[in-house]
Amino acid sequence: MDIAANAPNEAELFLHTHPYPPFIPPNADKLIVGTLPPPRFSQGWLKADDVDFCYGSRDGQLWLILGKIFGVDFQFENSQSAVQQRQHFLYEHNIGICDIVQQCQRAKIDASDIGMQQIVLRPLLHYLSENPKINTLLFTGGNSKNGPEYLFRRHLKTAGLSLTLVNNTIPRIHQFSWQNRTFTTVSLTAPSGAANRAVGSMAEYKQLKAQHPEFNTIDFRVLQYQRFFKN
């Protein structure tokens, strides 16, 4: 595993561990790759409308976006049926989820990627080796420090691999080859409220907003994501 050392006083740090193992259906050909859910998921302090599963935060937008793309009315509640609904969806559409961070330390208990220290990465290449149908990695964030693409680049480097740029416009697309397989990576705009300011500053969003005043940041992500989730 790859460990990033950045060491303030360890006694003052909060250990943030991923609460969910990878969820990869046997026929998955796409893999969603993020970092970590908010710390409350690791501590078991879920809110009434959180879902006890990957990307289950009531403040996150991934399942809302996917629901709009696929016409699914996802439940947003802390129930087993909400978990099973999401798992069934992933099986049906051959989509897996494997966040890249296993654990990290935090000086501040929040969900920011930039605040992660002493990061322990999951062995994503191992999971790709075990799932031969996966050909696309969908990063829920880009190459900013500690983002999914950023950390995956570091993971690849430990195996002597690197990404090759295919498309430099947002969402940026790369490829890499490994074990006689070619993988495509897509760095999607993060499905979080924190990324809304970045979306609002994009020229493409401003143009669409000017043409359609009711257009919002969720609509923008739906347009972006559906190209890769439904291909």
NORZI-V301738 format. One record per pair of residues at least 24 apart in sequence whose C-alpha atoms are under 8 Angstrom apart, sorted by the first residue. I is the first residue (numbers start at 1). J is the second residue. If there is no record, write none. Layout:
<<I,J> <I,J>>
//
This chain:
<<1,120> <1,121> <1,122> <1,123> <2,119> <2,120> <2,121> <2,154> <2,155> <2,158> <3,118> <3,119> <3,120> <3,121> <4,117> <4,118> <4,119> <4,120> <5,117> <5,118> <5,119> <6,117> <6,118> <7,117> <7,118> <12,107> <13,105> <13,106> <13,107> <13,108> <14,105> <14,106> <14,107> <14,108> <14,109> <15,103> <15,104> <15,105> <15,106> <16,42> <16,103> <16,104> <16,105> <16,106> <17,42> <17,102> <17,103> <17,104> <18,42> <18,101> <18,102> <18,103> <20,53> <20,54> <21,98> <22,96> <22,97> <22,98> <22,99> <23,96> <23,97> <23,98> <24,95> <24,96> <24,97> <24,98> <25,90> <25,91> <25,94> <25,95> <25,96> <26,94> <26,131> <27,91> <27,94> <27,131> <27,133> <28,91> <28,93> <28,94> <28,95> <28,96> <28,131> <28,133> <28,134> <29,94> <29,95> <29,96> <29,133> <29,134> <29,135> <29,136> <30,94> <30,95> <30,96> <30,134> <30,135> <30,136> <30,137> <30,138> <30,229> <31,95> <31,96> <31,97> <31,98> <31,134> <31,136> <31,137> <31,138> <32,95> <32,96> <32,97> <32,98> <32,99> <32,137> <32,138> <32,139> <32,140> <33,97> <33,98> <33,99> <33,100> <33,137> <33,138> <33,139> <33,140> <33,148> <34,98> <34,99> <34,100> <34,101> <34,139> <34,140> <34,141> <34,147> <34,148> <35,99> <35,100> <35,101> <35,113> <35,147> <35,148> <36,99> <36,100> <36,101> <36,102> <36,103> <36,111> <37,111> <38,110> <38,111> <39,109> <39,110> <39,111> <46,78> <47,78> <48,77> <48,78> <49,76> <49,77> <49,78> <50,76> <50,77> <50,78> <51,76> <51,77> <51,78> <51,79> <51,82> <51,83> <52,78> <52,79> <52,80> <52,83> <53,83> <54,97> <59,192> <59,193> <60,191> <60,192> <60,193> <61,191> <61,192> <61,193> <61,218> <62,191> <62,192> <65,218> <65,221> <65,222> <65,225> <66,222> <68,222> <69,222> <69,226> <98,124> <100,124> <100,148> <100,151> <100,152> <113,145> <113,146> <113,147> <114,145> <114,146> <114,147> <116,146> <121,151> <121,155> <123,155> <124,155> <125,156> <134,183> <135,181> <135,182> <135,183> <135,184> <136,183> <136,184> <136,185> <136,186> <137,183> <137,184> <137,185> <137,186> <138,185> <138,186> <138,187> <138,188> <139,185> <139,186> <139,187> <139,188> <140,187> <140,188> <140,189> <140,190> <140,191> <141,187> <141,188> <141,189> <141,190> <141,191> <142,187> <142,188> <142,189> <142,190> <143,187> <149,187> <171,224> <188,224> <188,225> <189,221> <191,221>>
//
